[in-house]
Amino acid sequence: MTADATADGLSLLNAEAVRSRAHRMLEIGLNDRLQHFKVDLGRLDEAVDLVLATTHKAYPTFDVPFHSRWRHFVVGGVDRWAALADSKNWRDDKERARAEFDLAMTSVLLDAGAGPSWRYCDPLTGASVGRSEGLALASLDMFASGVFSAKADEPLRADATVLQQLTVADLQAGFQVADDNPLVGLEGRISLLRRLGEVASASPQIFARDDTARPGGLFDHLTGIAGPGLIEATAILSELLRQLGPIWPSRITLGRIPLGDCWHHPALKTEDTTSELVPLHKLSQWLSYSLIEPIQRAGLQVRDIDGLTGLAEYRNGGLFVDAGVLVLRDSMDAQREHDVASALVVEWRALTVALLDRLADLVRQRVRLDAVSLPLAKILEGGTWAAGRALAFARRPDGSPPVKVVSDGTVF
């Protein structure tokens, strides 16, 4: 394998590669040369209207938080994680940050789509919670009860040795899975956590703290490579992709570099070994967004948050399909199930990333704010994800996305 191939592989492990190839896909679509979707930018204003209305309803003063896993831990107006964390006597800010890295990393890796029928019964309120919020609450309860900890007197942690030994039965119990409450992708989810444990154990120089390997050790690694008092958001993503690359299912590798959430599409031609490859890195970017707040709480500044891209998932993507910005060439494709590696799904997800940038510019123009005041992370939260969900429920009783994707629990 040549050094060039390795360099080419590494070149796809960053946000700029996601953004640039997504915008190339959009340009091809605007020239009406895509196989599965037509693009109608004339309908983009309708999506902007819905995003603004949704944002104003949830955040009347437009004081929008970042899109991250932490939002899903707020149940009935109560921030469950903050209540736990604020009641603990942490040794210092770094100890809390490591625990928050442990929680964010395990919870996000369990966050691929739950399917329309799964629900989690909240032990505190008795409420039945589905989808991402239910997955978040279930993973938080597992974390708080010490399921991922190797220390009986320190439940709020995730240790590599424990993660490696998790079973599907552990996840079934924690997520209340039963014949009448099925959760898709159980094997895929538990495999991600096991491999996270394996990677952390195999790289003590990155993940070990006091001779104990845990995902939270990545906090110390990131602060070690940060500049004086600050770190670039895009550097968080690049490190996640490099350090956690081996946890993803063995799909595409280039120069022995595992590319994770990266797929083939015949329209994306280049002159090197990355030809036809489309990086998207959805869960890794969702995790990057979710690590920003722990880093900030520990006293570091996170810069260039807008360097990360929008998330190529079915709520954002569904917004554009349901709003008519993206139109399936074959209307029957809306009735079929599609593999996540299919050209149709890759096309849809890449177009979503590029269209989120276009929509964000229009939203900022409408409210007369710049990217510093209203970064993409806030537009996603305000925002596109909630608007996509609202439109899905308006179009379909179960709120399912307009494109059906076969999930293995590691992408959607």
C-alpha positions in Angstrom: 0.0 0.0 0.0 1.5 3.4 -1.0 2.1 6.4 1.2 -0.1 8.3 -1.2 -3.1 6.1 -0.4 -2.6 6.5 3.3 -2.4 10.3 2.9 -5.5 10.2 0.7 -7.3 8.2 3.4 -6.3 10.6 6.1 -7.5 13.5 3.9 -11.1 12.3 4.3 -11.0 12.4 8.1 -12.0 16.0 8.6 -15.0 18.3 8.3 -13.7 20.2 5.3 -13.7 16.9 3.2 -17.3 16.3 4.2 -18.3 19.9 3.3 -16.5 20.1 0.0 -17.7 16.8 -1.4 -21.2 17.5 -0.2 -21.2 20.8 -2.1 -19.9 19.1 -5.2 -22.8 16.7 -4.9 -25.2 19.6 -4.7 -23.6 21.3 -7.8 -24.1 18.1 -9.7 -27.7 18.0 -8.6 -28.3 21.6 -9.6 -27.1 20.7 -13.0 -29.7 17.9 -13.0 -27.2 15.1 -13.3 -28.0 13.0 -10.2 -29.5 9.6 -10.5 -32.0 9.7 -7.7 -32.9 13.2 -6.7 -33.8 16.5 -8.3 -33.0 19.7 -6.5 -35.5 22.6 -6.4 -33.9 25.6 -4.6 -37.1 27.5 -5.2 -38.6 25.5 -2.3 -35.8 26.4 0.1 -37.6 29.4 1.4 -40.4 27.2 2.6 -37.9 25.2 4.7 -36.4 28.5 6.0 -39.9 29.6 7.0 -40.5 26.4 9.0 -37.1 26.5 10.6 -37.6 30.1 11.8 -41.1 29.4 13.1 -39.9 26.3 14.9 -37.0 28.2 16.4 -39.1 31.2 17.5 -41.6 28.9 19.2 -38.9 27.0 21.2 -36.6 30.0 21.8 -38.6 33.2 21.6 -35.5 35.4 22.3 -33.4 33.4 19.9 -31.1 32.5 22.7 -30.5 29.0 21.2 -28.1 26.5 22.7 -25.8 24.3 20.7 -27.2 21.2 19.1 -25.7 18.4 21.2 -26.5 15.3 23.3 -26.9 17.4 26.4 -30.2 18.8 25.2 -31.7 15.3 25.3 -30.9 15.0 29.0 -33.4 17.7 29.8 -36.7 16.0 30.6 -39.8 18.0 31.6 -37.7 21.1 32.1 -35.3 19.3 34.4 -31.6 18.8 33.3 -31.1 15.3 34.6 -27.3 15.3 34.0 -26.8 18.7 35.6 -28.7 17.6 38.7 -26.4 14.6 39.0 -23.2 16.4 38.3 -23.9 19.4 40.4 -24.6 17.3 43.4 -21.2 15.4 43.2 -18.1 16.8 44.8 -15.7 16.6 41.9 -12.0 16.8 42.6 -11.6 19.5 39.9 -13.1 20.6 36.6 -11.0 18.0 34.7 -12.6 15.2 36.6 -16.1 16.3 35.7 -15.0 16.8 32.1 -13.7 13.2 31.9 -17.0 11.9 33.2 -18.9 14.1 30.7 -16.7 12.7 27.9 -17.5 9.2 29.2 -21.2 9.9 29.1 -21.3 11.7 25.8 -19.2 9.1 24.0 -21.2 6.1 25.2 -24.6 7.9 24.8 -23.9 9.1 21.3 -22.6 5.8 20.1 -26.0 4.3 21.2 -27.9 7.0 19.4 -28.5 5.6 16.0 -32.2 5.7 15.1 -34.4 3.7 17.5 -37.2 2.9 15.0 -40.8 4.1 15.3 -42.1 1.7 17.9 -39.4 1.6 20.6 -40.1 3.5 23.9 -38.4 4.0 27.2 -40.5 4.2 30.3 -38.8 6.9 32.5 -38.5 5.4 36.0 -38.8 8.9 37.6 -41.9 10.2 35.9 -43.5 7.2 34.3 -43.4 9.0 30.9 -43.0 6.9 27.8 -40.2 8.5 25.7 -39.1 7.4 22.2 -36.5 8.1 19.6 -33.4 10.1 20.4 -34.7 11.5 23.7 -35.6 8.0 24.9 -32.2 6.6 23.8 -30.5 9.5 25.7 -32.5 9.0 28.9 -31.9 5.2 28.8 -28.2 5.7 28.3 -28.0 8.3 31.0 -29.8 6.0 33.5 -27.4 3.2 32.6 -24.4 5.5 33.1 -25.8 6.9 36.4 -26.3 3.4 37.8 -22.7 2.5 37.1 -23.3 0.0 34.3 -20.2 1.2 32.5 -18.0 1.7 35.6 -15.3 -0.7 37.0 -15.5 1.1 40.4 -18.4 0.4 42.6 -17.9 3.6 44.5 -17.6 5.7 41.3 -20.7 5.0 39.1 -20.3 8.2 36.9 -17.6 6.8 34.6 -17.1 4.4 31.7 -14.1 2.1 31.9 -12.6 0.3 28.9 -12.5 -3.0 30.6 -16.2 -2.9 31.3 -17.2 -1.6 27.8 -15.4 -4.6 26.3 -17.5 -7.1 28.2 -20.9 -5.6 27.6 -23.5 -7.9 26.1 -26.7 -7.5 24.1 -28.5 -8.6 27.2 -27.1 -5.6 29.1 -28.4 -3.3 26.4 -31.8 -5.1 26.3 -32.1 -4.6 30.1 -31.0 -1.0 30.1 -33.2 0.0 27.1 -36.2 -2.1 28.3 -36.2 -4.1 25.0 -38.9 -6.7 24.7 -40.9 -8.5 22.0 -43.5 -5.7 22.1 -40.8 -3.0 22.5 -38.2 -3.8 19.8 -35.1 -1.6 19.3 -33.4 -1.8 15.9 -29.6 -2.4 15.6 -28.9 -3.9 19.0 -25.9 -5.9 17.8 -24.5 -2.9 16.0 -24.8 -0.6 19.0 -23.2 -3.0 21.5 -20.4 -3.7 19.0 -19.6 0.0 18.9 -19.3 0.2 22.7 -17.2 -3.0 22.8 -14.8 -1.7 20.2 -14.7 1.7 22.0 -13.4 -0.2 25.0 -10.9 -2.1 22.9 -9.5 1.0 21.2 -9.2 2.8 24.6 -7.4 -0.2 26.1 -5.1 -0.5 23.1 -4.1 3.2 23.2 -3.2 4.1 26.8 -1.1 7.0 25.6 -4.4 8.6 24.4 -7.1 7.2 26.8 -5.4 6.2 30.1 -5.5 8.3 33.2 -3.9 7.0 36.4 -3.3 3.7 34.5 -7.0 3.3 33.8 -8.2 3.5 30.2 -11.5 5.1 29.6 -13.1 7.2 26.8 -12.9 10.3 29.1 -9.1 10.1 28.8 -9.6 11.7 25.4 -10.3 15.0 27.3 -6.7 15.1 28.5 -5.4 14.2 25.1 -7.4 17.0 23.4 -6.3 19.6 26.0 -2.7 18.5 25.5 -2.8 19.2 21.8 -4.8 22.5 22.2 -3.3 25.9 21.9 -3.0 28.1 24.9 -6.5 28.1 26.4 -8.3 27.2 23.2 -9.0 24.4 20.7 -10.6 24.3 17.2 -13.9 22.4 16.9 -12.6 20.9 13.7 -9.5 19.5 15.6 -11.9 17.8 18.0 -13.5 16.0 15.0 -10.2 15.1 13.4 -8.9 13.6 16.6 -12.1 11.6 17.1 -11.9 10.3 13.5 -8.3 9.3 13.9 -8.4 7.8 17.3 -11.8 6.1 17.1 -11.6 5.0 13.4 -11.2 1.3 14.3 -14.5 1.2 16.2 -16.7 1.5 13.1 -17.8 -1.5 11.1 -15.2 -2.6 8.5 -16.6 -0.8 5.4 -14.1 1.2 3.4 -10.4 1.5 4.1 -7.9 3.4 2.2 -4.1 3.0 2.8 -5.2 0.9 5.8 -7.1 3.9 7.2 -10.6 3.0 8.2 -12.9 5.7 6.8 -16.0 5.0 9.0 -19.1 6.9 7.8 -17.8 7.2 4.2 -19.4 5.7 1.1 -19.2 5.2 -2.6 -21.1 7.4 -5.1 -20.4 7.2 -8.8 -20.9 10.9 -9.4 -18.0 12.1 -7.2 -15.0 11.6 -9.4 -11.5 12.7 -8.5 -8.0 12.2 -9.9 -6.7 10.3 -6.8 -7.6 7.2 -4.9 -10.4 9.0 -3.1 -12.5 9.0 -6.3 -16.2 8.2 -5.7 -15.8 8.4 -1.9 -18.2 10.6 0.1 -17.3 11.1 3.8 -20.2 12.2 6.1 -19.1 11.2 9.6 -22.5 11.9 11.1 -22.1 10.3 14.6 -18.6 11.6 14.9 -19.7 15.1 14.2 -22.7 14.7 16.6 -20.2 13.6 19.2 -17.9 16.6 18.4 -20.8 19.0 19.0 -21.5 17.2 22.2 -17.9 17.5 23.5 -17.8 21.2 23.1 -19.7 22.1 26.2 -17.6 19.9 28.6 -14.5 21.4 27.2 -15.9 24.9 27.7 -17.0 24.1 31.2 -13.4 23.0 32.0 -12.2 26.5 31.0 -11.1 26.2 27.4 -12.4 28.2 24.5 -13.6 26.3 21.5 -13.1 28.2 18.2 -14.5 27.8 14.7 -17.5 25.8 15.7 -19.0 26.5 12.3 -16.1 24.6 10.8 -18.1 21.5 11.6 -20.9 20.6 9.1 -24.6 19.9 9.4 -25.5 16.3 10.3 -26.4 13.9 7.5 -29.2 12.2 9.3 -32.9 11.6 8.6 -34.5 14.6 10.4 -32.4 17.2 8.6 -32.6 15.2 5.3 -36.3 14.6 5.8 -36.9 18.4 6.1 -35.6 18.9 2.6 -37.6 16.0 1.1 -40.8 16.9 2.9 -40.4 20.6 2.0 -40.0 19.7 -1.7 -36.3 20.9 -2.0 -35.3 17.4 -2.8 -37.6 15.3 -5.1 -37.2 11.6 -5.7 -37.0 11.0 -9.5 -38.8 7.7 -8.9 -41.7 8.3 -6.6 -41.9 4.6 -5.8 -38.5 4.9 -4.0 -40.4 6.5 -1.1 -42.1 3.1 -0.6 -39.0 1.0 -0.7 -36.4 0.3 1.9 -32.8 1.4 1.0 -29.5 0.2 2.3 -27.4 2.9 4.0 -24.6 2.2 1.4 -26.9 2.7 -1.6 -26.3 5.5 -4.0 -29.7 6.9 -3.2 -29.0 7.2 0.5 -25.5 8.6 0.0 -26.8 11.1 -2.5 -29.6 12.2 0.0 -27.2 12.5 2.9 -24.6 14.5 1.0 -27.2 16.9 -0.4 -28.5 17.4 3.1 -25.1 18.6 4.4 -24.7 21.1 1.5 -28.3 22.3 1.7 -28.0 22.9 5.5 -25.2 25.4 4.7 -27.4 27.2 2.1 -30.4 27.2 4.5 -28.2 28.6 7.4 -27.1 31.5 5.2 -30.8 32.4 4.4 -31.8 32.0 8.1 -29.0 34.4 9.2 -30.0 36.9 6.5 -33.6 36.9 7.7 -32.7 37.5 11.3 -29.8 39.8 10.6 -27.2 37.8 12.5 -23.8 36.6 11.4 -22.2 33.1 11.8 -20.6 34.1 15.0 -23.8 35.0 16.7 -25.8 32.2 15.0 -23.5 29.3 14.2 -24.7 26.3 12.4 -24.8 24.4 15.7 -27.6 26.7 16.9 -29.5 26.5 13.6 -29.5 22.7 13.8 -30.9 22.9 17.4 -33.4 25.7 16.8 -33.9 24.6 14.1 -33.6 22.2 11.3 -33.7 19.0 13.3 -36.9 19.9 15.1 -38.5 21.3 12.0 -37.7 18.1 10.1 -39.4 16.1 12.9 -42.5 18.3 12.9 -42.8 18.1 9.2 -42.4 14.3 9.3 -45.3 14.0 11.8 -47.4 16.4 9.7 -46.9 14.2 6.6 -47.0 10.7 8.3 -48.8 9.6 11.4 -45.8 7.8 12.9 -43.3 10.6 12.1 -41.1 8.3 10.1 -38.7 9.8 7.6 -39.7 10.2 3.9 -36.9 7.9 2.8 -36.8 4.5 4.5 -33.2 3.4 5.4 -32.2 -0.1 6.7 -30.4 0.7 9.9 -27.7 -1.4 11.6 -27.5 0.8 14.6 -24.2 2.5 13.6 -25.2 5.3 11.2 -28.8 6.5 11.5 
